[in-house]
C-alpha cells in the first residue's frame, strides 16, 4: 500500500534542519524501494525548507508510521505536525 507523509517543521528550526540533514539523507538510503519519492516543501522564498512530502510503500499505517520514526529529523523533534494517510496513485496510471 502507498502512503503519503506530510511533515511541517516547527517555526525557527531551519538551523536544526540543516545540521541534521546529512544524517537524514543517510537514513533515506536505508528505506530502499519503499521510498517512491520525497522532497522538502519550501517557504515562499522558494529556497528555505520548511517541511517535507514523502510517498512510501508499507504494509500498514502502523508500519508507515514506524518507518518514519527512524528518520533523524524525527529524532530531533524537527516537526510541529505529521500527517500519514493512505494514498492511491491515479495519474499517471500505475503500471
N, C-alpha and C positions, 0 to 999 in steps of 0.2 A: 504494500500500500504506500501511496505517496502522502507526504505531509508537508505543509508549509509552516515555516517558523519565522515569525516576525518579532525581532527584539529591538527595543528602543533604549538608547543609552541614558543614564542618569545625567542631568544637567551638570556641566562643568567637569566632565570626566575625559575630555579629549586627551590630556596628557597620560592618563591611566591607560586609555585605549592604545596609544602609540607605544607606551612602554611594554604592554602585554602582547602587542601584535606579533612579534616573532614567535612566541610560544603558541599563540592562537594558530598561526599559519602552519607550524609544525604539526599541531594536533589535527588540522584538516587533512593532512596526508594519511592519517590513520583511519579516516572514515571510509576511504576507498570508494567502491562503486555505489555505496549507499547514498553518496552525495551526487545529486543530479545537477545542481548549480547553486551558487551562492555569491553574495557580494554585499558591500556596505550600502546603506542608504546615505544620502548626502544632504547637508544643510542647504539653504537657499543660495549660498555662495558657490554651490556646485563642486566644492572641494573638501569641506570639513565632514568627516564621517560622523554619523550620529545614530547609527543602528545597523541592522542587517536583515536580509531576507535570505532564507535557505529553502530549498526544496530537497527533501531527503526521502529515502525509502526505508521503511521499518515495518516490522510485523504487527505493531500495535501502537496506539497513542502512548502507552506507558514506555514502550521501547524507544519511541522517538524522543520523549522527554528525557529518558535516561541517557541516550546518546549525547544530547546537547549539554547535559550537566557536566560532561567531561571536558568541555571547552575551557581553555584558560581564561577566557573573558568571563565566563560564569563563576569561576573560582575566585575572581577579584571583585565580584558584585558590580560589574560594569553597567548592567541593565536595570532600568526602572520598570520595565514591563517585558513580558514574553507571552506571545500567543502561539500555540501549536494547534493546528487544525488539519483534519483530513483534506486532501487536495485531489481533484480529478482533472487531469490534463485533457483538454478537448481540442486545442489549437496550438501547434499543428497536431493533427491526429496522430496518436502514438502508433508506432509500427508493431 
